[in-house]
Amino acid sequence: MLTLMAQPAVQAVNIDAISGKLLSAHVVECFDWIQVGNFTAGFTYWFDPLTILMLCVVTGVGTLVVIYAAGYMKGDPGYARFFAYVSLFIFAMTTLVMADNLVLLYLGWEGVGLCSYLLIGYYYKKPTAVAAAKKAFIVNRIGDLGFALGIFLTYYHFDTVRFGELLPLWNALLAGGGTEEWSIQLIPYLLMLGAFGKSAQLPLYVWLPDAMEGPTPVSALIHAATMVTAGVYMIVRLLPIFTLSPYALPTVATVGALTALFAATIALCQYDLKKVFAYSTISQLGYMFLGVGAVSIAADSGGISGGASGEGAVGGVFHLFTHAFFKALLFLTAGSVMHACAGQLDLRKLSGLRHKMPVTCWLMFVGCLALAGVPFTAGFFSKDTVLAATLAQGMPFTDAAGVQHAGNYWYVILALIGLLTALLTALYTFRLWFRVFLGPVEFTMGDEHHEEEERHGGTEARRHEGAEDGDTHGADDAHGANDAHHEPHEMPWLMNGPLVVLAVGAIVAGYMGGWIESSVAHATAGVAMPPSDVEPAHHTLFGMDLHVAMMVISGIVAGVGIMLASWFHWFDRDSASALAGSWPRTVLILRHKYFVDELYDAIIVRPLRMLGNVFFQVDRLIIDGLVMFIGVVPRWIGLSVRPTQRGVLQGYGLGMVTGVAAIAILVWLALT
Amino acid sequence: MNVPIDSLTLSHFLLTGAVLFVLGLVGFVTRRNLIVMFLCTEMMFQGVVVSMVAFSRFHLNVTGQTFVIFALTIAAAEAALALGLVVLLYRRKRTLDAEAWASMQG
């Protein structure tokens, strides 16, 4: 294979030829992977600007998380296994983003799913971790079934799965004003199902909060920054086919907006640090889908040369990019808190840690600012791009030919949902930060050490190692195991170093919008976008440019959210409990995550289990019975003739005599 | 009772052979001692051999008698083999009872 890789055939795909769009991609053929009849799926890489962008995220954040994990996982007996899984994950994820055809994309897609399963179940002795791993895998199966069917249908209609061959076909269909063929229009819905599963959107989001059972670096890398964004990537990559169906992208946007709001409300009432971030991730992924869904559909806006805008897709990818930085940062700082407080993740039991772990405190502050969308942080710019693009879809515009088009008012509602979510985001983000780091200094250490004794094969090894390295955290842990005076402590720089880089990214990434815009426009998504020489429709809101207006509004929203959070969770914490006390039912529902897990359990898991039991009995009684019957009949026959072979010589003698006598009598009868 | 040998017919010899054969057969089926059972098979042999000699004489050719010489030779070899086996079996179980080897328990 290495020799094959040594001289790969590089060829530039000349997509510029199709409709004068600025697309550039390099295709690197490594080897033929699957070849059956006319069907070919090569192990071929496709490099276009979107691939490069995704590779930057995957390997960049991946590297930082791995450095952090080297400190975090120190002393764990599964250290090597952990990094083996993480490396496999990076391979699968890079394959996913570099794939040149849908089948190879699917290979990477399933590969990251497998690694996710392995890493969620990393602490395989913990029943909850094993259950969470299975849940993630099974829920993803539902989505992946849709994805697979989508690939089959694509091949059925277009006779190829390669992007380079699909794009001209799709472009031709788009230029011809779309298609009425229902089975082509079905493709985006099937693909979308896969994206919803992988990226934890309604109704398949349930696996992601449980996935927090894995080690924290895994939550940061796989379940926040990279793998869960694969769904967004896939939709942007295949955007042209999504624009072929009039309702596909609005569906994506609607699901995204609803998920964003839904998850944000749940995050408001969670007490587990990582659970808050998990729901926040679902919510932010919702934003990305909202953005990707806010792309005009060619048929609705008078052809792609009309007022069509791909800005939403840019916003979705932009948010993906910035989110990777600040969410990885938030998860890793949460991991630091967890590490420092012996596994304690309960917001109610942590308070005033700012002096104990100042670096972590301020790093998380930067992450929270970006997540809340405070002006001039990364999250601010990307969220605004998404919201402005959504709102733009909802506004009337005049196309190049001077024809008036009414906006799709549904998108206005979605944008308002997005704004409300932004408020909630600021609220729950700073609720967490104010609770953990500000306020009176009081905290209860977790009980991780007892668990860790089993998990890490005894703390003795840890203590020893810590003492040898002169590493404070190891030494502190040694006290913590038995000592009541154990205190939270700052992390070593091996762990804080990568976080500083991420924190810088959480600010600076917001200024890379231009790069991301050109990356998306020059990738496969560009086929569905207007040519660069077409002036995009210009919108104004409150007399300002739409983007400026949106920035002002969302800046105010974020500020209000943070102020509310500071009042309830910093200055006057009693009022927060009083507020919760006055709406006991709402709080109960939110705390139980809308009882979705219970609902799924009642309407899906249990009926399936009952059905499984029925099948089991059918199998046991009828199928097994039949098989057993076939086995038992020769046994019975054998049993009936067994007495003739008892090993008693006289018996054999008698048998022989009888036989000979019988023959003799027969002969005699015959002769007479 | 002095009967001249000429007065004996083929049937007498065949009867003798048959009696020998049946005696051997009954002994083989009823006795449990391995050596006695073996002797009984030898007796069945002799019954057959007598019949063959009688036929040879009756038909006035030597085929039957030639065959008898063959049979006796093989019987001698087989006797050596069988007795060797009996010794071996005896060493295993310290008994000559054939029942001791009915271990298949069908």
Interface residues (C-beta under 8 A of the other chain):
Chain A: R642 P643 T644 Q645 R646 G647 V648 L649 Q650 G653 L654 V657
Chain B: L25 F28 V29 T30 R32 M37 A98 E99 W101 A102 S103 M104 Q105 G106
